[in-house]
């Protein structure tokens, strides 16, 4: 039955390959485009939805600067109004504006019961705030600071995307290395199983040894399936960061390298972070905006001065027109607001204290992030050195045990233990390398220097 199943699967694969030339095996990398780490980062910065959203937010802030600046300029409006009335006062006034008043219009009967009056008013009005206690100027300063803060957050978002891409790319490299490791160990286990089978068939060992070796091969085959799935997931995660469909096909070209040891001591990294972290600078800008909001709310107690102007044309049917103008100035001083202005001041001061507390929290958090990533990288670097020695020792141990098992000096358990020890040593080395690279990326992100490159 087993033989029939294998033959049936082979026939299906041959049929698919013959009738569907584009048929691809799930773990092959034929015809895949090369993708370096720098290419992946560039693609992510261009297509990642978070990067686009942050870019649009920066554009919004720039537009608000233009809006705030408009408060310093006169506001000019063009108006067109039509009215039809028999109201005595409005009818007389409308006719007066049309400059059509005659002596007969002062007849009490006409004044009290006027005819229907139509009027078209075309007007240009001007409203210019000359002084409002500095509120408009403060608003412009706030808009500029907000634009600067948005640009800083855009840069920080890009740094986070670079780190996210680096971690995803690293995860893919590690998944590939782990898959290759399992394949190598599986080949070694199969070789040992064939050797045990040969010894069993020649009467040099018992069947239990053969069964143990076969069980070991089956276990590794299960691990191989899991590693293949992990590789597919890692590819999908990198596609997601780059804003690409999960099924996109590509092949990594940047090798997995150990890189250089991180710079010491940890205090240098903390200094770099406070000088370079864009989110920290953004909070400083937000704090400045909150301070200006306090001044802006207090300016509400000061008088405001406005220039007013109006030029209008009145006409009953556009056959004859009359024009007039008005210019003036208005001073306004709030004598009582129901504590609205003082309430805004209290709100602004509370908002300022809140932002100061958040900034202090971030400052403390940055120090923790730096130290956590720094010491993780430091310990992982030491683990790499130790694990490399363990791999060399495990390889030599497996070679010796295999030789002695072939000569009948060791039991199968010793051979399988040596094989497992080698797998564990290589996996440990791979994990140490992953942890170091990941900690290096997190350290660069925490310090705000990730744009300088990823090791």
Protein Blocks (a to p, Z undefined) as FASTA:
>chain_A
ZZmmmmmmmmmmmmmmmmmmkbccfkbcehiacddfklmmmmmmmmmmklmmmmmmmmmm
mmmmmmmmmmmpccddddddddddfbfklmmmmmmmnopacfklmpmklmmmccdddddd
ddddddddfbgghmmmmmmmmmmmmmmmmmmmmmmmmmmmmmmmmmmmmmmmmmmmmmmm
mmmmmmmmmmmmmmmmmmmmnopacfklmmmmmmmmmmmmmmmmmmmmmmmmmmmmmmmm
nopafkbccddfbdcdebjaddddfklmmmmmmmmmmklmmmmmmmmmmmmmmmmmmmmm
pccdddddddddddfklpaccddddddddddddfbgghmmmmmmmmmmmmmmmmmmmmmm
mmmmmmmmmmmmmmmmmmmmmmmmmmmmmmmmmmmmmmmmmmmmmnopacfklmmmmmmm
mmmmmmmmmmmmmmmmmmmmmmmmmnopmmnopZZ
